[in-house]
Amino acid sequence: MEQYTGVKFKTILNNEILTFDSRIGELKYWCKIFHEKNLAPPYQGGSYGNLSFRINSNSNEFIITGSSVGLKEELTDDSFVKVTGCDMEKHLVYATGTRNPSSESMLHFAIYKQRPDINAIFHGHCSLLLKNTNFLGITETEKEESYGTIELVNRVLKISEKENFLNIKKHGFISLGNSMKEAGVKSFVYNMLSSRF
């Protein structure tokens, strides 16, 4: 797994505390599960993985875990950031919160734009899932790309139009759901299946 060195885009941050959204409580729950099941392994200062939910069905805005947030910690509301838009060509992410959004914010934005049926995106890392991709019948991107880049986004978009669970080659997995529960349960089930090999 590529070592985390920070976000690879510029953030235009509206430095304000997020307005209350009761769904953040559910997102905290799934962050805790991802840590407990080792689906977002810790590194010094954070965790490998990011989880988000779409705010409204008529927009691509979403709430996502912040950059360098350790999912093993007791998360507070300021551990999350609201992404309001992305300019892929200029590598800009527009956000509201008190920290940078996750390094894969452009990927989440692109998937929400591509898939209006998707309301939650959970991205994690599990070496057994990557190792057993073929046995589990999981679709995988055709080439390895560096995290947080447009190249990775484009690789994922080639297969995410028809897939709700996929692997990013030599990187991690993405679980898409109509709800956080759907994305979370799918992640848990594939993790459980991978441990049988």
Contacts in CASP RR format, 6 or more apart in sequence:
PFRMAT RR
TARGET T0000
AUTHOR 0000-0000-0000
METHOD contacts of the structure
MODEL  1
MEQYTGVKFKTILNNEILTFDSRIGELKYWCKIFHEKNLAPPYQGGSYGN
LSFRINSNSNEFIITGSSVGLKEELTDDSFVKVTGCDMEKHLVYATGTRN
PSSESMLHFAIYKQRPDINAIFHGHCSLLLKNTNFLGITETEKEESYGTI
ELVNRVLKISEKENFLNIKKHGFISLGNSMKEAGVKSFVYNMLSSRF
1 48 0 8 1.000
1 125 0 8 1.000
1 170 0 8 1.000
1 171 0 8 1.000
1 172 0 8 1.000
2 146 0 8 1.000
2 147 0 8 1.000
2 171 0 8 1.000
3 43 0 8 1.000
4 43 0 8 1.000
4 46 0 8 1.000
4 48 0 8 1.000
4 68 0 8 1.000
4 103 0 8 1.000
4 147 0 8 1.000
6 67 0 8 1.000
6 68 0 8 1.000
6 103 0 8 1.000
7 67 0 8 1.000
7 93 0 8 1.000
7 100 0 8 1.000
7 101 0 8 1.000
7 102 0 8 1.000
7 103 0 8 1.000
7 105 0 8 1.000
7 148 0 8 1.000
8 91 0 8 1.000
8 103 0 8 1.000
8 146 0 8 1.000
8 147 0 8 1.000
8 148 0 8 1.000
8 149 0 8 1.000
9 91 0 8 1.000
9 92 0 8 1.000
9 93 0 8 1.000
9 105 0 8 1.000
9 106 0 8 1.000
9 148 0 8 1.000
10 90 0 8 1.000
10 91 0 8 1.000
10 92 0 8 1.000
10 93 0 8 1.000
11 92 0 8 1.000
11 93 0 8 1.000
11 94 0 8 1.000
11 95 0 8 1.000
11 100 0 8 1.000
11 101 0 8 1.000
12 92 0 8 1.000
12 93 0 8 1.000
12 94 0 8 1.000
12 95 0 8 1.000
13 95 0 8 1.000
13 96 0 8 1.000
13 97 0 8 1.000
13 100 0 8 1.000
14 94 0 8 1.000
14 95 0 8 1.000
14 96 0 8 1.000
14 97 0 8 1.000
15 97 0 8 1.000
15 98 0 8 1.000
16 96 0 8 1.000
16 97 0 8 1.000
16 98 0 8 1.000
17 77 0 8 1.000
17 78 0 8 1.000
17 97 0 8 1.000
17 98 0 8 1.000
18 24 0 8 1.000
18 63 0 8 1.000
18 77 0 8 1.000
18 78 0 8 1.000
18 80 0 8 1.000
18 81 0 8 1.000
18 82 0 8 1.000
18 96 0 8 1.000
18 97 0 8 1.000
20 77 0 8 1.000
21 55 0 8 1.000
21 63 0 8 1.000
23 53 0 8 1.000
23 63 0 8 1.000
23 180 0 8 1.000
24 63 0 8 1.000
24 77 0 8 1.000
24 80 0 8 1.000
26 53 0 8 1.000
26 180 0 8 1.000
26 181 0 8 1.000
27 51 0 8 1.000
27 52 0 8 1.000
27 53 0 8 1.000
27 63 0 8 1.000
27 65 0 8 1.000
27 80 0 8 1.000
27 180 0 8 1.000
28 75 0 8 1.000
30 51 0 8 1.000
30 122 0 8 1.000
30 180 0 8 1.000
30 183 0 8 1.000
30 184 0 8 1.000
31 40 0 8 1.000
31 51 0 8 1.000
31 65 0 8 1.000
31 71 0 8 1.000
31 75 0 8 1.000
32 71 0 8 1.000
32 75 0 8 1.000
33 39 0 8 1.000
33 184 0 8 1.000
33 188 0 8 1.000
34 40 0 8 1.000
34 47 0 8 1.000
34 49 0 8 1.000
34 51 0 8 1.000
34 71 0 8 1.000
34 122 0 8 1.000
34 124 0 8 1.000
34 187 0 8 1.000
35 42 0 8 1.000
35 47 0 8 1.000
35 70 0 8 1.000
35 71 0 8 1.000
35 72 0 8 1.000
37 188 0 8 1.000
37 191 0 8 1.000
38 126 0 8 1.000
39 49 0 8 1.000
39 124 0 8 1.000
39 125 0 8 1.000
39 126 0 8 1.000
39 187 0 8 1.000
39 188 0 8 1.000
39 191 0 8 1.000
40 47 0 8 1.000
40 48 0 8 1.000
40 49 0 8 1.000
40 71 0 8 1.000
40 124 0 8 1.000
40 125 0 8 1.000
41 47 0 8 1.000
41 48 0 8 1.000
41 125 0 8 1.000
42 48 0 8 1.000
42 70 0 8 1.000
42 71 0 8 1.000
42 72 0 8 1.000
45 68 0 8 1.000
45 70 0 8 1.000
46 68 0 8 1.000
46 69 0 8 1.000
46 70 0 8 1.000
46 71 0 8 1.000
47 69 0 8 1.000
47 70 0 8 1.000
47 71 0 8 1.000
47 72 0 8 1.000
48 124 0 8 1.000
48 125 0 8 1.000
49 65 0 8 1.000
49 71 0 8 1.000
49 102 0 8 1.000
49 104 0 8 1.000
49 123 0 8 1.000
49 124 0 8 1.000
49 125 0 8 1.000
50 64 0 8 1.000
50 65 0 8 1.000
50 66 0 8 1.000
50 102 0 8 1.000
50 103 0 8 1.000
50 104 0 8 1.000
50 105 0 8 1.000
50 108 0 8 1.000
50 123 0 8 1.000
50 124 0 8 1.000
51 64 0 8 1.000
51 65 0 8 1.000
51 120 0 8 1.000
51 121 0 8 1.000
51 122 0 8 1.000
51 123 0 8 1.000
51 180 0 8 1.000
51 183 0 8 1.000
52 62 0 8 1.000
52 63 0 8 1.000
52 64 0 8 1.000
52 65 0 8 1.000
52 83 0 8 1.000
52 102 0 8 1.000
52 108 0 8 1.000
52 120 0 8 1.000
52 121 0 8 1.000
52 122 0 8 1.000
53 62 0 8 1.000
53 63 0 8 1.000
53 119 0 8 1.000
53 120 0 8 1.000
53 121 0 8 1.000
53 180 0 8 1.000
54 60 0 8 1.000
54 61 0 8 1.000
54 62 0 8 1.000
54 112 0 8 1.000
54 118 0 8 1.000
54 119 0 8 1.000
54 120 0 8 1.000
55 61 0 8 1.000
55 62 0 8 1.000
55 63 0 8 1.000
55 82 0 8 1.000
57 116 0 8 1.000
57 119 0 8 1.000
60 85 0 8 1.000
60 109 0 8 1.000
60 112 0 8 1.000
60 113 0 8 1.000
61 82 0 8 1.000
61 83 0 8 1.000
61 84 0 8 1.000
61 85 0 8 1.000
62 82 0 8 1.000
62 83 0 8 1.000
62 108 0 8 1.000
62 109 0 8 1.000
62 112 0 8 1.000
62 121 0 8 1.000
63 80 0 8 1.000
63 81 0 8 1.000
63 82 0 8 1.000
63 83 0 8 1.000
64 80 0 8 1.000
64 81 0 8 1.000
64 83 0 8 1.000
64 101 0 8 1.000
64 102 0 8 1.000
64 105 0 8 1.000
64 108 0 8 1.000
65 71 0 8 1.000
65 79 0 8 1.000
65 80 0 8 1.000
65 81 0 8 1.000
65 102 0 8 1.000
66 79 0 8 1.000
66 80 0 8 1.000
66 81 0 8 1.000
66 99 0 8 1.000
66 100 0 8 1.000
66 101 0 8 1.000
66 102 0 8 1.000
67 99 0 8 1.000
67 100 0 8 1.000
67 101 0 8 1.000
67 102 0 8 1.000
67 103 0 8 1.000
68 99 0 8 1.000
68 100 0 8 1.000
69 75 0 8 1.000
69 79 0 8 1.000
69 99 0 8 1.000
69 102 0 8 1.000
73 79 0 8 1.000
78 97 0 8 1.000
78 98 0 8 1.000
78 99 0 8 1.000
79 99 0 8 1.000
80 97 0 8 1.000
81 95 0 8 1.000
81 96 0 8 1.000
81 97 0 8 1.000
81 99 0 8 1.000
81 100 0 8 1.000
81 101 0 8 1.000
81 102 0 8 1.000
81 105 0 8 1.000
82 95 0 8 1.000
82 96 0 8 1.000
82 97 0 8 1.000
83 93 0 8 1.000
83 94 0 8 1.000
83 95 0 8 1.000
83 101 0 8 1.000
83 105 0 8 1.000
83 108 0 8 1.000
83 109 0 8 1.000
84 94 0 8 1.000
84 95 0 8 1.000
84 96 0 8 1.000
85 93 0 8 1.000
85 94 0 8 1.000
85 95 0 8 1.000
85 109 0 8 1.000
86 92 0 8 1.000
86 93 0 8 1.000
86 94 0 8 1.000
86 105 0 8 1.000
86 106 0 8 1.000
86 109 0 8 1.000
86 110 0 8 1.000
87 94 0 8 1.000
88 106 0 8 1.000
88 110 0 8 1.000
88 150 0 8 1.000
88 153 0 8 1.000
91 106 0 8 1.000
91 150 0 8 1.000
93 101 0 8 1.000
93 105 0 8 1.000
93 106 0 8 1.000
93 109 0 8 1.000
95 101 0 8 1.000
95 105 0 8 1.000
102 108 0 8 1.000
103 147 0 8 1.000
103 148 0 8 1.000
104 123 0 8 1.000
104 147 0 8 1.000
104 148 0 8 1.000
106 148 0 8 1.000
106 150 0 8 1.000
106 153 0 8 1.000
107 123 0 8 1.000
107 148 0 8 1.000
107 152 0 8 1.000
107 153 0 8 1.000
107 156 0 8 1.000
107 174 0 8 1.000
108 121 0 8 1.000
108 123 0 8 1.000
110 153 0 8 1.000
110 156 0 8 1.000
110 157 0 8 1.000
111 118 0 8 1.000
111 121 0 8 1.000
111 156 0 8 1.000
111 157 0 8 1.000
111 160 0 8 1.000
111 174 0 8 1.000
111 176 0 8 1.000
112 118 0 8 1.000
112 121 0 8 1.000
114 157 0 8 1.000
114 160 0 8 1.000
114 161 0 8 1.000
115 160 0 8 1.000
115 161 0 8 1.000
115 176 0 8 1.000
117 178 0 8 1.000
118 164 0 8 1.000
118 176 0 8 1.000
118 177 0 8 1.000
118 178 0 8 1.000
119 177 0 8 1.000
119 178 0 8 1.000
119 179 0 8 1.000
119 180 0 8 1.000
120 176 0 8 1.000
120 177 0 8 1.000
120 178 0 8 1.000
120 179 0 8 1.000
120 180 0 8 1.000
120 182 0 8 1.000
120 183 0 8 1.000
120 184 0 8 1.000
121 174 0 8 1.000
121 175 0 8 1.000
121 176 0 8 1.000
121 177 0 8 1.000
121 183 0 8 1.000
122 174 0 8 1.000
122 175 0 8 1.000
122 180 0 8 1.000
122 183 0 8 1.000
122 184 0 8 1.000
122 187 0 8 1.000
123 172 0 8 1.000
123 173 0 8 1.000
123 174 0 8 1.000
123 175 0 8 1.000
124 172 0 8 1.000
124 173 0 8 1.000
124 174 0 8 1.000
124 187 0 8 1.000
125 171 0 8 1.000
125 172 0 8 1.000
125 173 0 8 1.000
126 172 0 8 1.000
126 173 0 8 1.000
126 190 0 8 1.000
126 191 0 8 1.000
126 194 0 8 1.000
128 191 0 8 1.000
128 194 0 8 1.000
128 195 0 8 1.000
128 197 0 8 1.000
129 136 0 8 1.000
129 138 0 8 1.000
129 167 0 8 1.000
129 172 0 8 1.000
129 173 0 8 1.000
129 190 0 8 1.000
129 191 0 8 1.000
129 194 0 8 1.000
130 167 0 8 1.000
130 170 0 8 1.000
130 171 0 8 1.000
130 172 0 8 1.000
130 173 0 8 1.000
131 194 0 8 1.000
131 197 0 8 1.000
132 194 0 8 1.000
132 197 0 8 1.000
133 140 0 8 1.000
133 167 0 8 1.000
135 197 0 8 1.000
136 190 0 8 1.000
136 193 0 8 1.000
136 194 0 8 1.000
138 165 0 8 1.000
138 166 0 8 1.000
138 167 0 8 1.000
138 173 0 8 1.000
138 190 0 8 1.000
139 159 0 8 1.000
139 163 0 8 1.000
139 166 0 8 1.000
139 167 0 8 1.000
140 159 0 8 1.000
140 166 0 8 1.000
140 167 0 8 1.000
140 168 0 8 1.000
140 169 0 8 1.000
141 152 0 8 1.000
141 155 0 8 1.000
141 156 0 8 1.000
141 158 0 8 1.000
141 159 0 8 1.000
141 166 0 8 1.000
141 167 0 8 1.000
141 168 0 8 1.000
141 169 0 8 1.000
142 155 0 8 1.000
142 158 0 8 1.000
142 169 0 8 1.000
143 155 0 8 1.000
143 169 0 8 1.000
144 169 0 8 1.000
144 170 0 8 1.000
144 171 0 8 1.000
145 151 0 8 1.000
145 152 0 8 1.000
145 155 0 8 1.000
145 168 0 8 1.000
145 169 0 8 1.000
145 171 0 8 1.000
146 152 0 8 1.000
147 171 0 8 1.000
152 168 0 8 1.000
152 171 0 8 1.000
155 168 0 8 1.000
155 169 0 8 1.000
156 166 0 8 1.000
156 168 0 8 1.000
156 174 0 8 1.000
159 166 0 8 1.000
160 166 0 8 1.000
160 174 0 8 1.000
160 176 0 8 1.000
163 176 0 8 1.000
164 175 0 8 1.000
164 176 0 8 1.000
164 177 0 8 1.000
164 186 0 8 1.000
165 173 0 8 1.000
165 174 0 8 1.000
165 175 0 8 1.000
165 176 0 8 1.000
165 186 0 8 1.000
165 187 0 8 1.000
165 190 0 8 1.000
166 173 0 8 1.000
166 174 0 8 1.000
167 173 0 8 1.000
167 174 0 8 1.000
168 174 0 8 1.000
173 187 0 8 1.000
173 190 0 8 1.000
175 183 0 8 1.000
175 184 0 8 1.000
175 186 0 8 1.000
175 187 0 8 1.000
175 190 0 8 1.000
176 183 0 8 1.000
177 183 0 8 1.000
177 186 0 8 1.000
END
